[in-house]
Amino acid sequence: MTVKQIHKIKGDQLIIDLPESLRSSGKEVLVTIEDTTTIHEKKIALMKKAAKDPIFLKDLEEIKSDFESIDFE
């Protein structure tokens, strides 16, 4: 079972309410903490880079031209 939750940080502790299916003793879970702000900033930077990439722009033009004929149907 995979559960993804986003929590606001308050102080230096994170308290996670577990779903019912995980509330038994003896189970193990993997907790991964990611800085979502950093991830968002990296995605924005990649999108800005793609907007200037000639190969990406050419691909977009090809896709646009492929769909031009059906836009009027």
FENPEDA-V482140 format. One record per backbone hydrogen bond with DSSP energy under -0.5 kcal/mol. CO is the residue of the C=O (numbers start at 1). NH is the residue of the N-H. Records with the same first field share a line. If there is no record, write none. Layout:
CO: NH, NH
This chain:
10: 13
13: 10
14: 16
16: 18
19: 22
20: 23
24: 27
29: 31
30: 32
32: 34
34: 36
35: 39
36: 40
37: 41
38: 42
39: 43
40: 44
41: 45
42: 46
43: 47
44: 48
45: 49
46: 50
47: 51
49: 52
50: 53
52: 54
53: 57
54: 58
55: 59
56: 60
57: 61
58: 62
59: 63
60: 64
61: 65
62: 66
63: 67
64: 68
65: 69
67: 71
68: 71
70: 73
